[in-house]
Amino acid sequence: MMTQTTLPGLNCGLCGFRHCDELAARLTSDPDLLERCIHLTRTGAAVENAVRPPQPAPAGRTGVVPLNACADPAWQDSLGREIDFYLEHFPEEPGPREAIIPHNALITRELDVRPGDLLIGRPLGMSCGCPITHCGVAMKVDQRTGLIDWCVTGPLRVREHGFKDLGYYVAEAYDGLVRHSRVDIRIGARYWFQPRMCMLQWRHSGLVNFLNRTSDGVQVRLEGLWIG
């Protein structure tokens, strides 16, 4: 029997259901619906690594100590490219925290973006070039410089409550937690990482310029972002 834990929980809506829970409820009577989930299928075949749980560092490698031991580590993105660690969001926040600037920084002021506002936009150019429109909630806003810290949440909330459209933006930084890594993480080094909630499950690259060990994992800040 198919269970809710099989699904990635991204609520992207591309399967035709607004929420992963709705698809999960239908799987008991119509298991073939699972093929609609693009995060679990590739040319019709299941991708085992797409939804594996958090993984520990492989034996014999030094790195961040995992909080939960899991077997069979998979250090690849959905296209089979190698990654160094997974980036998790802070447990008290609704999604991954990202620092962004609209391509026209005045948009932040013109839209009167405030903490708590629901936003959409797409990262374009050197900073990322992701083909997915991002949705999220503003956490911190500097209307003088246009800089916005937001948490990327997926499309469900903006569909239900409306949004302010930033257009194209530059992704400046990620802040998050590392619980599972296959390498030592050092300030000043560049790494391939995968945001845990990335809808495409693609690897990103970033330079670490902040580290802090907490009870939830190692807090990191990554700047100079690339994707792919």
KOLFIKOL-63433 format. One line per 8 residues: number of its first residue (from 1); for each residue x, y, z of C-alpha. Coordinates in nm, 4 decimals. Layout:
BEGIN
NUM	X,Y,Z ~ ...
END
This chain:
BEGIN
1	0.0000,0.0000,0.0000 ~ 0.1310,0.3477,-0.0896 ~ 0.1715,0.5885,0.2003 ~ 0.2045,0.9633,0.2373 ~ 0.5727,0.9248,0.3322 ~ 0.6426,0.8044,-0.0221 ~ 0.5733,1.1531,-0.1577 ~ 0.8229,1.4408,-0.1410
9	0.5877,1.6865,0.0334 ~ 0.6739,1.9740,-0.2013 ~ 0.3089,2.0595,-0.2868 ~ 0.4108,2.1773,-0.6342 ~ 0.0687,2.1007,-0.7865 ~ 0.2105,1.9589,-1.1117 ~ 0.0339,1.6251,-1.0514 ~ -0.3046,1.7977,-1.0676
17	-0.3605,1.7916,-0.6907 ~ -0.3128,2.1051,-0.4807 ~ -0.1341,1.9206,-0.1993 ~ 0.0707,1.5991,-0.1646 ~ -0.1786,1.4814,0.0994 ~ -0.4568,1.4835,-0.1604 ~ -0.2559,1.2670,-0.3997 ~ -0.1599,1.0315,-0.1155
25	-0.5272,0.9826,-0.0235 ~ -0.6053,0.8684,-0.3787 ~ -0.3154,0.6240,-0.4114 ~ -0.4834,0.3445,-0.2157 ~ -0.7603,0.3206,-0.4760 ~ -0.5597,0.4320,-0.7809 ~ -0.1846,0.3623,-0.7319 ~ -0.1066,0.4483,-1.0953
33	-0.1551,0.8147,-1.0048 ~ 0.1934,0.8054,-0.8533 ~ 0.3318,0.8383,-1.2066 ~ 0.2048,1.1967,-1.2101 ~ 0.4685,1.2987,-0.9536 ~ 0.7600,1.4309,-1.1584 ~ 0.9861,1.4140,-0.8521 ~ 0.9456,1.0357,-0.8295
41	0.9515,0.9445,-1.1972 ~ 1.1909,0.9833,-1.4844 ~ 1.0646,0.8654,-1.8247 ~ 0.8021,0.6603,-1.6421 ~ 1.0436,0.4762,-1.4105 ~ 1.0767,0.5356,-1.0357 ~ 1.3842,0.7278,-0.9274 ~ 1.5028,0.5732,-0.6041
49	1.7226,0.8596,-0.4922 ~ 1.4676,1.1381,-0.5427 ~ 1.2933,1.1013,-0.2064 ~ 1.5360,0.9177,0.0160 ~ 1.5420,1.0408,0.3766 ~ 1.8381,1.2403,0.5162 ~ 2.1611,1.0418,0.4939 ~ 2.4705,1.0175,0.7153
57	2.8289,1.0600,0.6024 ~ 2.9638,0.7333,0.4529 ~ 3.1934,0.5241,0.6730 ~ 3.5525,0.6435,0.6759 ~ 3.4691,1.0032,0.5776 ~ 3.4790,1.2931,0.8221 ~ 3.1998,1.5456,0.8171 ~ 2.8987,1.6787,1.0013
65	2.7652,1.4275,1.2480 ~ 2.4092,1.3307,1.1430 ~ 2.1299,1.3665,1.3968 ~ 1.9448,1.0626,1.2596 ~ 2.1273,0.7558,1.1322 ~ 2.0083,0.6276,0.7937 ~ 2.1383,0.3576,0.5618 ~ 2.2515,0.3627,0.1973
73	2.3639,0.7231,0.1506 ~ 2.2798,0.8772,-0.1865 ~ 2.5032,1.1735,-0.2665 ~ 2.3565,1.2614,-0.6062 ~ 2.0940,1.5005,-0.7367 ~ 1.8068,1.3988,-0.9654 ~ 2.0377,1.4199,-1.2701 ~ 2.2994,1.1930,-1.1130
81	2.5463,1.4713,-1.0282 ~ 2.7538,1.4464,-0.7120 ~ 2.6777,1.6640,-0.4068 ~ 2.8657,1.7299,-0.0827 ~ 2.5779,1.7915,0.1573 ~ 2.2050,1.8583,0.1944 ~ 2.0851,2.1985,0.3108 ~ 1.7844,2.1909,0.5463
89	1.5693,2.4863,0.6528 ~ 1.5479,2.6096,1.0110 ~ 1.2823,2.4111,1.2027 ~ 1.1026,2.7250,1.3236 ~ 1.0651,2.8659,0.9690 ~ 0.8190,2.7669,0.6931 ~ 1.0846,2.6915,0.4308 ~ 1.4413,2.7541,0.3088
97	1.5702,3.1054,0.3810 ~ 1.7071,3.2958,0.0815 ~ 1.8449,3.6503,0.0456 ~ 1.7297,3.8055,-0.2828 ~ 1.7330,4.1366,-0.4711 ~ 1.4839,4.2096,-0.7534 ~ 1.6555,4.2981,-1.0837 ~ 1.5083,4.6432,-1.0290
105	1.5741,4.7032,-0.6597 ~ 1.3131,4.9807,-0.6548 ~ 1.0416,4.7146,-0.6910 ~ 1.0826,4.6317,-0.3218 ~ 0.9801,4.9888,-0.2403 ~ 0.7208,5.0248,-0.5162 ~ 0.5394,4.7093,-0.4036 ~ 0.5838,4.8172,-0.0407
113	0.7118,4.4699,0.0489 ~ 0.6788,4.4064,0.4213 ~ 0.7605,4.1096,0.6479 ~ 0.4807,3.8553,0.6172 ~ 0.3947,3.9404,0.2546 ~ 0.3517,3.6483,0.0131 ~ 0.5760,3.6872,-0.2924 ~ 0.6591,3.5180,-0.6220
121	0.9556,3.5636,-0.8566 ~ 1.2127,3.3738,-1.0594 ~ 1.5906,3.3685,-1.0070 ~ 1.7574,3.4673,-1.3336 ~ 2.1097,3.4887,-1.4680 ~ 2.4461,3.4266,-1.3034 ~ 2.3025,3.3839,-0.9550 ~ 2.0936,3.0812,-1.0363
129	1.8956,3.0536,-1.3591 ~ 1.6399,2.8169,-1.2075 ~ 1.3436,2.7540,-1.4460 ~ 1.0937,2.7306,-1.1579 ~ 0.8985,3.0333,-1.0346 ~ 0.9641,3.0584,-0.6608 ~ 0.6986,3.1423,-0.4026 ~ 0.7548,3.2455,-0.0454
137	0.6936,3.4708,0.2526 ~ 0.9029,3.7812,0.3293 ~ 1.0872,3.7595,0.6619 ~ 1.3080,4.0718,0.6573 ~ 1.3011,4.3668,0.4152 ~ 1.5420,4.6550,0.3499 ~ 1.3496,4.8999,0.1324 ~ 1.6569,5.1241,0.0939
145	1.8695,4.8589,-0.0822 ~ 1.5856,4.6348,-0.2065 ~ 1.7284,4.3310,-0.0213 ~ 1.4667,4.0778,0.0906 ~ 1.5135,3.7757,0.3155 ~ 1.2309,3.5317,0.2418 ~ 1.1425,3.1710,0.3095 ~ 1.0580,2.9706,-0.0018
153	0.7342,2.7844,0.0704 ~ 0.6003,2.6357,-0.2542 ~ 0.2898,2.7532,-0.4432 ~ 0.0064,2.6453,-0.2124 ~ -0.0107,2.9567,0.0075 ~ 0.0102,3.2078,-0.2776 ~ -0.2654,3.0247,-0.4664 ~ -0.4930,3.0571,-0.1680
161	-0.4088,3.4088,-0.0450 ~ -0.2636,3.6071,-0.3377 ~ 0.0854,3.7529,-0.3784 ~ 0.3126,4.0389,-0.4856 ~ 0.5113,3.9646,-0.8028 ~ 0.8826,4.0569,-0.7860 ~ 0.9526,3.9492,-1.1444 ~ 1.3122,3.8377,-1.1976
169	1.5500,3.8508,-0.9019 ~ 1.9089,3.7720,-0.8074 ~ 1.9619,3.5023,-0.5433 ~ 2.2378,3.6343,-0.3158 ~ 2.2586,3.3758,-0.0369 ~ 2.1104,3.0733,0.1383 ~ 2.0952,3.0330,0.5155 ~ 2.0185,2.6902,0.6579
177	2.1273,2.3821,0.8494 ~ 2.3543,2.0949,0.7511 ~ 2.2733,1.7691,0.9283 ~ 2.4249,1.5308,0.6742 ~ 2.7495,1.5838,0.4883 ~ 3.0102,1.3598,0.3277 ~ 3.2894,1.6182,0.3614 ~ 3.4274,1.8567,0.6211
185	3.2738,2.2020,0.5795 ~ 3.5080,2.4983,0.6146 ~ 3.4657,2.8741,0.5874 ~ 3.6024,3.0041,0.2587 ~ 3.5507,2.6803,0.0647 ~ 3.3013,2.6229,-0.2182 ~ 3.0742,2.3165,-0.2140 ~ 2.8115,2.1402,-0.4207
193	2.4963,2.1159,-0.2105 ~ 2.1298,2.0303,-0.2599 ~ 1.8540,2.2271,-0.0870 ~ 1.6376,1.9540,0.0667 ~ 1.3128,2.1120,-0.0572 ~ 1.4299,2.1960,-0.4108 ~ 1.1419,2.0951,-0.6426 ~ 1.3826,1.9863,-0.9171
201	1.6179,1.8134,-0.6710 ~ 1.9128,1.9841,-0.8459 ~ 2.2506,2.0563,-0.6972 ~ 2.3634,2.4123,-0.6241 ~ 2.7081,2.5542,-0.5534 ~ 2.7958,2.8114,-0.2915 ~ 3.0838,2.9531,-0.0887 ~ 3.0528,2.9081,0.2881
209	3.1193,3.2310,0.4798 ~ 2.9525,3.1488,0.8134 ~ 2.9474,2.8375,1.0342 ~ 2.7875,2.7788,1.3727 ~ 2.7227,2.4445,1.5398 ~ 2.3766,2.4254,1.7000 ~ 2.1652,2.1552,1.8613 ~ 1.9713,2.1221,1.5327
217	2.2777,2.0922,1.3082 ~ 2.5505,2.3124,1.1640 ~ 2.4177,2.6535,1.0640 ~ 2.5738,2.7778,0.7392 ~ 2.5484,3.0762,0.5067 ~ 2.6270,3.0203,0.1388 ~ 2.6896,3.3050,-0.1052 ~ 2.8108,3.3267,-0.4661
225	2.5384,3.0840,-0.5749 ~ 2.5361,2.8736,-0.8917 ~ 2.2947,2.6010,-0.9989 ~ 2.3724,2.2803,-1.1880
END
